[in-house]
Amino acid sequence: MFLSLLNPSSRVLSTLCLSCRVSVVTKCYYSEGLDSKYNDTDREKILQVINNTDISTLSSYEISKGNLKKFSQWKNSNGQLKTLSDLEYVDGFSEKSAKKLFNSILNGPNTEKKVVSKIKGQILHPHLSDNVIQDCKSVLSVYITVNSVSWTLIDRSNYEVQDWKYYGIDYPEGKRFQITDILDIAWRVTQQLPLADIYVMKAEATTLRAAGSDPNNPKVLAVNLQKSQMVAMIVALINSRSHGEDQSSEDENSKDVLKQKVYFLRPTLPYRLYGTLVGNERVSTDQTVEMLLRDLVSRSPTNAHAYVPEPLQNMFRSQKELQKDMLGQCLLLSLTFMDLCIYKNQERIAKLSRRGAVYQVRRHPTYDYAE
């Protein structure tokens, strides 16, 4: 024989077996604690959004696809939520997931989540918050190869390229580089980089073998290791430099927390957006960028496209073939990041979404090493 009991102190509905004295927990209620965590104004705003927005709009907040589907089915059967605690009756929701949804409604929709939902797969790491975007005034893209570092500085307010440079790295012939030698190179490179609010790089391969044309060649692995070490050092130096500059405005409790200012963009996105990939082979960006620059000679009042001043265009045209390719790669990385993550250019997003539906780019092992 079973008897259902409700414990007022724990709000736990349980079933008590009278013969064996075993209590089986079947449902945990968190209604009182959840409602008390929000004031009247916040509760009203949360209920307004949940009850009066369609499923597509609600998906822009912090809610999983599974819970979104379950909530939609529950709402169709039971109607609107009367209180925040009503969400406990929807299968799949815990107090943690409910609070996550409620807090995201109060903080505003996650616009990056909308972009990610249209472009398959993760496009940026780490997450770029709306607050960081709002406070951003400048973006510096850094494109690193074994033999060079290129960068593009963009003014966010009017989408203008303000700096665009190539920095070659010379290696003494026959010298075997130690970790301190690589650190010295990384330090000199970082000192040349302009200051910015956000720094962008392409996401690197997660293994040394994936980044080379001949994964079993010890020399190739050594080159890949050297590049990985330099990238890591430049990232650390950029963040360290930014951390030191921000310390004066931080309180004591936040000084020991490193604010990440370097973001990594999926490397195939510029290839797909600007057509610099033929089959599995990356082609030179020289002609692509040259054609693109012809359309970037005027400012766009809506920031629909970038503006590259004539002196920087002439600088690009005066470079040798290799330098042009590296500068082009860096510019396309910059424009892709700005259009997708800063300005949320719907035309660019739609282009990637359509192409992603019919063809997927596979990462080729020659990408990094061939540069």
C-alpha positions, 0 to 999 in steps of 0.5 A: 500500500502506498500513500502520497505525502507532501513535505511542506519544508522541502516541497518534495512530493513523495510516495511512502510504502507503508509495508517497507517504510521506503519513500520514493521521490518523484518530483521536486518543487522549487516554486516558492524559492524561484518566485522570490528571486525576482521582483514584481517588475522582473516577473512581469517582464519574464511572463510577458516575453514567455507568454507573448513571443513565438517559438522562433523568438523565444529560441534566441534566449537561453533555452535548449531545443528540447525544452523549447519543444516541450514548453511549446507542447505544454503551452498549447495544452495548458495555456499561458503561464500565470506565475514563474513557478508554473514552469516547474510543471513542464517536463525537462525544466530544472530550477537551473534551466528555468533561472537561466531562461529567466535571466537571459530574458532580463538581460536581452536576447543572445544575438550571437545565438541567432547567427550560430543557429543559421550557420551550422557549427560554432563560428567563434570562441569564446562567446562574444557577449552583447556588452563587449560588442556594445563597448567595442570601438576597434577590432584588430585581426591578426593572421599568423604564419610561420614566416609572417604576421599580418594585421588589420585594424578596423574602426567599428563606428564607421567600418573603416580600415585604419591600419593594414600591415605585413610583418616578416619574420627572418630566421637565421639559416641553420639555427635551431630555435629554442623557446626563448628565441620564439618568445623574443619573436612573439614579444617583438611582434606584439610590440608592433600591434596596434591597441584594440578592444577586440583581437581576432585570429583564425582558430588553429588546428587542435593537433600538430599533425592536422596542421601540416601537409606531411603529418609523419614528417618530423620536420613538419611537426617541428615547424607546426610546434614552433608556430603553435608556440608563437601563436600561444605566446602572442595571445598571452602577450596581447591579453597580458598587455590589455590586462595591465591597461585595464587595471586602473579602472578595475576594483580589487576583486577583479584584478586577478581575473584575466579578461579574454580579448582574443577571439578565434574565428572558424577558419573556413568561413572567410574561404566560403564567404569569399570563394578562396577555396577550390575543392580542398585547396586554398587559392591565393587571395590576390585577385579576390582582394583586388576585386573587393577593394574596387567596391570599398572606396567609399563609406557606407552610412549603414556599415554594409561594407568596409571602407579602405582608404586609398593609401592602404589600397596602394600599399597592398598593390605595391607588395610582392605576391606572398605579402599580398596573399598574407595581407589578403587573408588577414583582411578577409578574416577581418571582414568576415568577423565584422560582418558576422559577429559585430554588424550581424550582416544578414546578407552575409549570414544568408550566403553562408547558410545557403552554401552550408546547406549544399556543400561543406568545406573540409579542413585540408592538412596543407592550409597552415603549413603551405602558408 
